[in-house]
Amino acid sequence: MRNIILGALLGLLFGCSQPPESVETAQSQAGSAQEHRYKVMLNGNVVGHLHAVHQGSEIQVDYDFKSNGRGPAAKEQISLSAQGIPQSWTVSGNTTFGNPVEEQMQINAGQAVWRDATGPGEASLEEPALYVPQNSSPYKAYIHARALLQTDGQAMAALPAGTLTLNQLEILDVAGPGGKLSLSTYALSGADLDPDYLILDDQQQFFAYITPRFIVIREGFEGEEARLRQLSAKYSTERFESIQAEFAHQYKGPVRIRDVRVFQPQSLSLSEPVSVLVEGDRIAAIEPLEASQQGETVIDGAGGTLVPGLYEMHSHTGDDDGLMNVLAGVTSVRDMGNALEVLAELKAKIDSGVLAGPRVTRYGMIEGKSPSNNNNGILVENQQQAIAAVHTYKEHGFDGVKLYNSIKGEWAPAIAEEAKRLGMRVTGHVPAFSNANAMIKAGFDEMTHINQVMLGWVLAPDEDTRTLLRLTALDRLPKLDLTSDKVSETLDLMVKNNVAIDPTLAIHEYLLLSRNGETRAGVTDYIGHMPPGAQRAAKVSLAKIAGPEQDEAYRGAYEQILTTLKMMKERGILLLPGTDLGGAFNLHRELELYQQLGYSPAELLKLGSYDMARYLGHEDRGSIEPGKLADFFVVPGNPIENFKDIKTISLVSRGGVFYFPTEVYPTLGIKPFTEKPEVIQAGVL
């Protein structure tokens, strides 16, 4: 969910040409309700609303947006103290994927009690604390910010855990219906891995909540949304540029990684203990353990395993997950849909070393316009525009295109033909009212998401997969006969046409097996090291589980998916390990799950590195050999015996730039997993 969309909101006084009154003014007029109205926008398109009604110390929020056939909704009731600290907070609605939300918190006589999707909680308060709702609207950022602005240090303890901190970033002006308006931007930190960015006006009223793609903005100021979204991208980039400047190590002269066993994908084995010499961005030599030369920096591998950098084959790249991927040994990603300009700027900064991030192979998303289209990539209204989009991506150096659900299936053959004429691969979802067989015949080189293939076996031709149905209909899979002719026909077509599958199995595990109140299996090996917000989110179901029958059906659907993927593997269909969840730790889980399909740990290391490099035509990486890029990582254990060992990484090289995760993780609120290796720099005692 890297690659799932989070909600965000903004505010304006409803039906009034004057600037909105302050909260203090509204609270002084206990009988006068003040309504503030905001638009929710995604990549420039209005997709929903946020309305906030203040009456005295009470606030009511109505939040709803829809994109790609789904989206969250929340109705909130908040009661504030005189200091603006929520004393009660109730939230009802649903998450992006339909999981019901019924959350409540109350503070009384120094005792806080709450209940959310993870279950009940309570705390005794000696000092004021700000409750952080689990599934509320972005308006919570404003409520927290206003309370923090009334404190001396603009910091306060958070509930259930952590500390919230507010920092002012800059002052700017915007133009709107009432003329020029002065604004201040802020970063609100402490709830999760990344800060929230919000904007207040000169009366400290909520104006906007901003992310690089998503914004909640005061009505009447929609023309400023692109500029303000870019501010969010700038703040995030500056944060990660600072981390890169502090923690990316570029040593003068050669660098020797001493005492490591190199994973050799061609033979699925480990070498004897050796030292690996890096010069510039390349591997210069693999030498005996005792080898040395003057002027080199030596890093002690301590008998660990040196593994080629991994590939994340289903990414939607951002600067935040760029760093997380590198620290997890993911040194190459395939971006499967992004804003063209955003991705171009991000890739340039990664390639130049300003930002930490993997090497990015780009596939461009082409989506048809419809009431439920995805607001990503290039939106088209006809076949001619779709073919023009192929040319646009080619001109920008993309390696492939990805078709999405609202594209008309009958356009696919012409799109695929033109893409292949230009030397580009074709992949994607199955367009609504079509099926995998038709897309394979149209010229797809691979299928994206295993559910997109399997739904063609259980849906009627008139059922619309542009909605949540493409997820919820998986509960029909347990009744599917996997030995039936229709299943065999699809698999036979995939074999005949040499079509690969990007199954994103980890996200299906998350969708079908996560349950409220239970830490999901995919995160158990690392979640204890993560910030409180991430630990809390790990106990929430992704989808709505209506009752015992659906619970059983979803579990059965996951087993059917595993069986189908085993059948594909046995037929020689290539599986491409990608997550659609941001990669990093989730890619480790994606590969780990493939053990259930019959892969050995060594085969998985090969699949995730060497095989993906060959698939994408990258002859300069995928294995640790002289002349290849120095893209690799060190784990203290032996991952060909215990695959989980890839989750504890002590060193990463991305083209001869070295990272020690133990140094970086604390800046992100993550508890390190290993000790930092010993480094002896040339000329340094």
N, C-alpha and C positions, 0 to 999 in steps of 0.2 A: 502498500500500500504502500515508498519510495517509495509505490507507487500507487495509494488510496488518497482523496482530496479532503483536507480539513476545512471546516467552515470558518468564516470571519465576518465581522459586522462594522457598521458606521451609523452616524446619527445626524438628523436635522429636525428643527422644530416644525411640526406639521401645520400647513396652511397659514403661514405667517411670513411676511416679507422682512420682518425685523430679525436681528440675530437672536438665537435661542437664549432663553433665560438660564441663569446658572442653577445648579442643583440647590444652592442655598436659597435662592429666590423661590424656586418651586416648592421647597420644603416649608418656607415661611407662609405660603398660601395653601394651607392644608386642604382647602376645598377646591383648589384649581388644579385640574389635571393638565400636564404638559406632555404632548406627544412629539417624539423625535423620530424621523423617518429616514431610512437609509436604503440604498440599492446594493444588492450583492451582485458582483460582476466577476466573470471569469474570462481572462484573456480578451477583455474589451466587450464582452457580451453580458447583458443583464440576465441573470439566471435566478434571481430571487429577491427577497426583502428581509429587512430587520426593522421592526417598529418597537420603540421603547416608550412606555407611558410612566412618567414620574408624578406621583401625588403624595406630597409630604415626604415621609421616609420610606414610602413603598414604591417599588418599581415592578412593572409588568413588561415582559419581553415576548415578542412574537417573531420567530425566526424560521425561515424556510427558503431552501433553494434546491434546484434540480438541474443536473447536467449529466449527460450520458445515461439518461433513463433512471437516475437515482439521485438521492441527496438526503441530507439530514433535515429534521424539523424539531423545533423546541419551543415550548411555552414555559416561561419562567416567572416566578413570583419571588421577589427579594425584599427583605425588610432590613433597613440600615440603622445603625446606632448614630448618635450625634456626630461621631467621628468618621462616619461613612463606612464603618466596618459591618459587613453582613451579619445579622443576628439570626436570620432564617433564610433559607434558599431552597426552593422546590423547582424541579425540572421534570417536565413530561414531554414525550415525543418519541422520536426514533432516530437511530444512527443512519449513516449513509447507506448501509446495506440492510436496513429494516429491523435491526435489533431494538426492541422497545426500551424506552428510557423512562424510569420512574425513580427519581433521586430526590432526597431531602436532607437538609441539615438544619440544626437548631442549636443556638447557644443560650444557656440560661444559668445564671448564678455561677459563672466560671466553669461550666461543664458544657463541652461540645459533643453532640451526638449526630451521627449521619448514617445514611444507608445509600449505597449506590449499587452498580451491577456486580461489584466484588463482594457485597455483603455489608454487615453493620460495622461501625467503628465509633470510638469515643476517645476523648482526651480531656484531661483537667488542665485549665488554662491559668497560669500565673500572670501572663502578659497577653495583650491582644494578639489575635492571630487571624489570618485571612483564609477562609475556606476556598479550595480550588475545586469547582465542580468537575465531574468526570466527563460529562457529555452535554455541556451547555453551549450557548451561542458565544461568538467572539466578544459580545458585550461584557463578558466577565473581565476581559483585559482592562476595559475602561473602569469598571467598578473597583478593581484592584488598584489601578493607577491613581484614581482619585483619593483612595484611602492612604496610599503611600505618600502622596504629595503633602499630606497633613502631618507627616512624621519628620523628625529632624534628619535622620539618615536615609530616608526613603527606602527603608527595608523593614520587613516584618516577617515573623514566623508564619509558615504556611501549614494548613491542614489538608490532608492527613500528615504530611511530612515536608521538610525542606524549609527554605527561606526565599521569600520573594523580594526582588530588588528592582528599583526603577531608576533608569538613567536617561537624562535628557540628551538628545543627539544634536539637533540643530533647529534653527528658526527659519521659516520660509513664508512666502505669500502665495495665495491662489486667487484666481478671479472667479466670481460666481454671480448669482442673480442680484445680490445686494452690493456688489462692488468687490474691492480687494479685501481679503481676509488674512490675518496673520495667524500662523500655525506653529506649533512645536511638535517635533517628533521625539518618540521615546522608545527605549528598549525595556521590556519587562522580562526579567530573567528569574530562573530558579525552579520553575515548575517542571521543566523537561530538558532534553538535550540542547534545544535551541531556544533563543529568546523569541517573544512575541514583539512585533513592531506595531505601534499605534500612533495616532496623531490627535492632538487636542487643539482647540482654538484658543484665542487669547482670553477667553472666559473659562478656560479649563473644561470645556465641554467636548464630548466625544465627536470627532470629525471623521476618523477613518481607522480601519484595521487593515494592514497591508502585508501582502506576501508578493513574491515575484509574479505569480499567476493570478492571484485571487485578491479581491479587495471588497471591503464593505465601506461605502462612502456616502456622505450626506447627500440627500436629494438636491438636485440643482447644480451639483459639482461633478457630474459624471464625465465631463470633458477633461477633467484633471486625472482620471484614473490611471492612464498609461504612465504619466509622469510620476505619480505617487507609487505605483507598483515598482517602477525602476528604482525609486529610493530604497524600497525594501531590499531589492537585489543588491544595491550598492552597500547597504549596511551589512548584509550577510556576507558579501564578498570581502568587505574590509575586515570583518571578524576573522574569516578564514585566511586572508592574506597575512594577518598578524600572526596567526598560529603557524602558518608556513614559514614566515620569516624567523620565528623563534625556534622551531623544532625540526626543520628540514636541514639535514647535515650534508654539506658538500665539502669533502675533505680535499686538500691539496695533494696531488700526486696519486699513486695507485692505492687501492684499498684491498686488503687481504682478509677474507673471512676464513679463519683458521679453525680446524677441528670440526668439520661437518661431514655428514654423509649425504651425498647428492642423490636425489631421486632421479632415476633414469627411466623416462616413460616408455622408451622403445622396448626395454626388457622388463619393465614393471619391477625394478629392483633398486636397492640402495648400493652406492659405491662403498668402498672402504673409506675410513676417515681421510680426508684430504683438506687442502686449502684452495680457495677459489679467489683468483685475482681479478679485480675490476679496475679498468682504466677508462676514464671518461664515462660514457653511458653504456659501455660494452663489457662483456666478460672477456678478459684477455687470456686467461689460462686456468686450467685445473691442474694443480701441482701437488707433489707429495706433502704430507703433513708438516714436515720440518722446513719446507722451502721458505726463503725470505730474501728481501733485497732492501737496499738503503732507500730512505725517503718514503716508505710506505706507512699507511695507517693500518693497524691490525685490530680486528674485532674478533673476540673470542666466541666461537660458535658453541663451545662447551659440549661437544659431542652430539649436538642436535641434528635435525634433518633439514637440508636445504631443498625447498620445493619451488618449481617454476610458478610464476605469477598466475593466478586464476583468472578466468573469464566469467563475467556476468553477462549472459546473453539476452536479458530482457530488462533493460534499464530505462528510466526516464530521468536523465542526469540533472543533478543540482549540485551547487557548491558544498552543501552540507554532507550529502552522501558521498561526494567525491573523496573527502578526507576519510570518512568511515570505511570506504572500500579499500583505500590504500592501506590503512592500518590493519585491515583484515586480510591482506595479501591478495586483494583483487586489483590487479594492475591493468586490466583491459576490460572495457564494457562495450556492449552494443546498445546504443540508444535507440529505442523503438517508438519514439514519438515525442516531439518537443516543439516549443516555439522556435522558429528558424533563427531569429536574431539572438534570442537568449542563448541558444545552444552554441551559436557561432562565437559569441563573446566569451562564453564559459570555456569552450574548447581552446580558444586562443590563449586564455590566461593559464590553463592547465599546461598547454604545450610549451609556454614560455617560462614556466616554473614559478609564476606569481602565486598560483593556487596549487594545493595538493589535489591530485586526482588521477584516475586511471587514463590510459589511452582510449580515445572514444572513436568507435566505428558508428557511423550515423545511418539510420534507416528513417525515411520520412513518412509520417502518417498522412494518409489521404482519407478524408471523411466526407460523407454526403450531408448536405443540410437537411434537417428534419426537426420535428418538435423535440426530439430526445437525442440530438447529435452530441458527440463528444466535442468539447470546445478546445481542441488541440490540433496541431498540425495545420494542414491546408484544407479548408472547407470548400466543397465544390457542389454545383447544382446540376451538372450534366457530364456526359462522357468526355466532351471536348475539354472542359475545364480540368477534369481528372487527368487527362493526358498532358495538358499544359503543366499541371502540378508535377508530374513525373519529370518533365524537362527542367522545371525550377530546381528540383532536388538534384538532378544531374549536374546542372550548372554550378551548384554549390558544393559539389564533391561528395555527395551521398553515395553509398554503396548499394542501397536498396530502397524499396518502398513497402509500406505496410498499409493494407486496406482495412477499413473499419466497418462497424455494423451498419451504418446508414448509407454506405455506398450501395448502389443498385447492383445486384448480382450479375445482370446482363452486361454491365460495363466491364467486368473483370477480364474477359479474354482480350479485349483491345488494350486495356491498361497493361496487362502482363506482357503482351506482345511488344508494346513500345518500350517498356522497361528493359526487357531482355535484349531488344535491338540496341539499346544504349549500354548494355553490359551490366545491368543492375539486377539483383535478386528481387523476388516478389514473395511477400508473406502477408499474414494478417488474420483477422477474425473472419468468420463466415458471415457475409452480409445477411441482414434480416430476410426471411422468407426463402433462403437458399440452404445449401448443405455442403458439407466438406467434399463430397464427391464432385459436385459442380465446380468448386474452386480448384481442386486438383486437376480436373480436366481443363480448366481455364488457364492453367499455367503456374499455379502457386508452387514455389520451391520448398516451402515449409508451411506448416500450420501452427498458429499461435494459440496456446492454451488448450489443454486436453478436453475441457468441457465443450469448446467450440466444435470439436470433432464428434464427441459422443452425443451431443444434443440432437444431431441429425438422425440418430437412431430412435429417439423417443418423442420428438415433437411432431405435431401436425404441420402441414405446409403453411397454414395461415397464422401460426402462432408467432408473435413478435418478439424477437430477441434483442430489441433495442432497449428493453426494460430489464428490471431485476429478474425477469423470467429466465434469462440465460444463466442465472445462478440458482434460483429456487427450484427450477424444473429438474435439477440434479436429483431431487428426492424420488424421481421416477426410475433412476438407474438400477436399484435393486431388483426390479422386475424384468430387466433386460436380459435376454439370452445371448451371451457373448459368443456362442457357437452358431448364431443365426447367420443366414446368407447376407443380410444387410451389413453386418459387422465385417464379415469376410470380404465383402465387395470393397469396402473402404480401405481395409488394410492391404488388399491386393493392389488397389490403385496406387497407394502410397509406395509400395515396393516397386511396382512397374515404372512409376514416374520418378523414382528416387527422391521422394518427398520426406523431409525431416519433420520432427515435431519439437516445438518449444513448449513443454507441458506445464511449466510453472507449478510443479507439484506442491511446493511449500505453501503457496497461497491457497490451494485447494484443501490442504490439511488444516490451515487456519480457518477457512470458510466452513468446512464440514465437521470439524472435530472440536473447535473451541467452544467453551461453555462459560457462562457467567459464573464468577466466583472461583474458577479453577485456572491455575497458571497453565497456559497451553504448552503442549509438549515441545513445540519447536523452539522455545526460548529457555527451557529449564537449565541448560548448561551454562548460561551466562547472565540470566536476568538478575541474579543477586548482586551483580556488579554495577547495575544500571541505576540512574536517578529514580527518585520515588515515583515520578509521573509515569515513567516507562514501566516500572514494576506494577503499578496499578492497572495500566492499560493492558498488560499481559493477562489479566484475569477477566477480560470482557469478550463475550462472543462476538464474532464478526456479523453473523446473520441472526435473524429471528428464529428461535426454536419454539414452535407453537405448542408442543406437547410431546409426550413419550413416543407417539407414532412417528412424528417428524424427526425426533432425536434418533430413533432407530433407522429411519430411512436415510438420513444424512450419513450415519456411520456405515451403512451398507453401501451407499454411493461411493464413499472413499475406497472401500474394498474393491468395488467394481473398477474404479479408476486404476488402482494398483494392478489388478488382473489385466486390464487392457494394455497398460504400459509394459507389463511383462510379455504379453503377446507381441507387441511391437518390437521390443528388444530381441525376442527370439526370431523374428522375421528379418532382422538386420536393419530395421528403421532407426536412423540416428536420432538420439535424444540430445537436445541442446539445453544445458542447464542454465536457466534464467529464473528470476524470482518475481518480477513486477512488484517487489517489496523493498526496493532500494539496494539490494545486494548485501554486501558486508556479511554480518552474522547470518542473515537469511540465506545467502548463497551457500554457506557452510551447511545449513540445514537442508537445502535443496539437494546437494550432493549426498549428504548423509542418508536421506530418504531413499535414494536410488539403491542403497544396499538391499532394500526390500524387493527390488526388481531382479536381483541376482548379480549385481556388480560387486567385485571385491574392492577393498579400500585402494589398492594400487591401481585398479582399473578406473576408479573414480578420480584419482589424482591425474591420471592421463587424460580422461575425458574432459576434465575441467580446465586443462592447460594445453597440452600438446594437440589433442584432437580438435579443440576449438580454434587454435591458431591455424591448423591446416584447413579447417572448414572455411575460415575467412580469408585464407590466402596470405597469412602473416608468416613469412619464412624467417623473420627476424626474432621470433620469440616462441614460447611454448615448451622450451627445454633449456637446460643449463649446459651450454656448450660454448667454446671459444668463438668469438665473433658475433654471438647473439646479444640482444639487449640484456642489460643487467636488471631484469625484472624477476625478482624471487623473494622468498621469505624464509625465515628460520623458525622452527618450532623445537622446543626442548625434547619432545618425545619422538615416537616412531609411528607416523600416520599410516604406514602400510600394514601395520599390525593392529592399530587402534585408530580408526578414522577420526575420532573425536579430538585427537591431538592437534589437528589443524586449527582448532579453535583457540589455542593458547600460543600466541605469536610473540617472539621476542625482538625480531628485527625484520624490516621490510626494505628492500631496495627497489626503487622505481627509476630505472635508467641511471643508476649510480648515485642517486640522491637517497640518503639513508634516513629511515624513521625508526624510532624506538617507541612502540605503542605505550610502554610504561611511562614515558615522559609526557605523552600527549593526552592520554585518557583523563587525567585529573582535571584538565581545563574544560572538559566536556561533562564533568560530573560522573565519570565512570571510574570505578575501582580497578586498578591494573590487575592483569592476570599472571604476569611473570616478573622476574627480575630483569633489570636492564643489563645487557651484555657488557663485559669489560672492553673498553676502547683505549688503545695505546696509540696516540697520534705521533706522527713523525716529528722529532725534535721536542716533544713534550714529555717531561718526566712525571 
